[in-house]
Amino acid sequence: MSRAPKVIHLSPDDTEHAFYEALEAGDLDALMALWADDEHSVCVHPGGPRLIGHDAIRDSWKEVFANGRLQIRPADIRSVDGIMIAVHNLVQQVVISGHQEAQDLIHILATNVYIKGPTGWKMMMHHASHAHQADETSHMSPEPLPTLH
Amino acid sequence: MSRAPKVIHLSPDDTEHAFYEALEAGDLDALMALWADDEHSVCVHPGGPRLIGHDAIRDSWKEVFANGRLQIRPADIRSVDGIMIAVHNLVQQVVISGHQEAQDLIHILATNVYIKGPTGWKMMMHHASHAHQADETSHMSPEPLPTLH
């Protein structure tokens, strides 16, 4: 199995940028290299259970990627950046490719928590939940949305 | 209008304890005294829109309290505590008193972000979302749940 190269991200923004790039690319190894290798890390997918620890989190993203292509863009970021901890709350604009070439754009609210370690800034928490309908910008399809991240 | 006394909370845990006490008491002034007086503070109620800034957040909690008594208990806290920023992800066990003396226990996942300032630790973000059904412990009533926090 190929492993992502060891890249040191020097800021929370760098790590966040790489996080959404890895999601778009469906690159599980690159994605998990961004997570702190910590048994206390936390990940909540929209409507999903709270996952604790690197292994459970890896399994969940593997499942997300198995559901198909993910187009995701972070927007309207609110940051609390410190020396060792940074927190970004943002809107994830997610395009979901449905059947029959229909597409849905959904909005997910996410709180991302980064910690600084010897190998740069790593993701420690990701709490995502479906945004309120009023925060949605468009639905291009009347089809029900799959429960993709 | 009475205002809550100026209490300086010396740790994120102190502020969090006071936060859930204020929610139980339905004390809006005490609650808002715990929030950073910041136009960039963020609050997301379960299923609700993202609220930005002290005033919008105050209005939302006032609405929550108008819906009735709130019994809420933080549980299973996962903490990332730094010198100036602390993040707690936890399960909020909420008892909702319905009609006909029926009660529901629902679980809410919350990420609370605290920052240290000259007047102690203040809440900067609160991102709450409904927990996955598997995380629920009991439903004591078949009635539909109101959208209380």
Interface residues (C-beta under 8 A of the other chain):
Chain A: H40 V42 V44 P46 G47 G48 P49 R50 I52 R78 V80 G82 I83 M84 I85 A86 V87 N89 V91 L109 T111 V113 I115 M124 M125 H127 S129 H130 A131 H132 A134 D135
Chain B: H40 V42 V44 P46 G47 G48 P49 R50 I52 R78 V80 G82 I83 M84 I85 A86 V87 N89 V91 L109 T111 V113 I115 M124 M125 H127 S129 H130 A131 H132 A134 D135
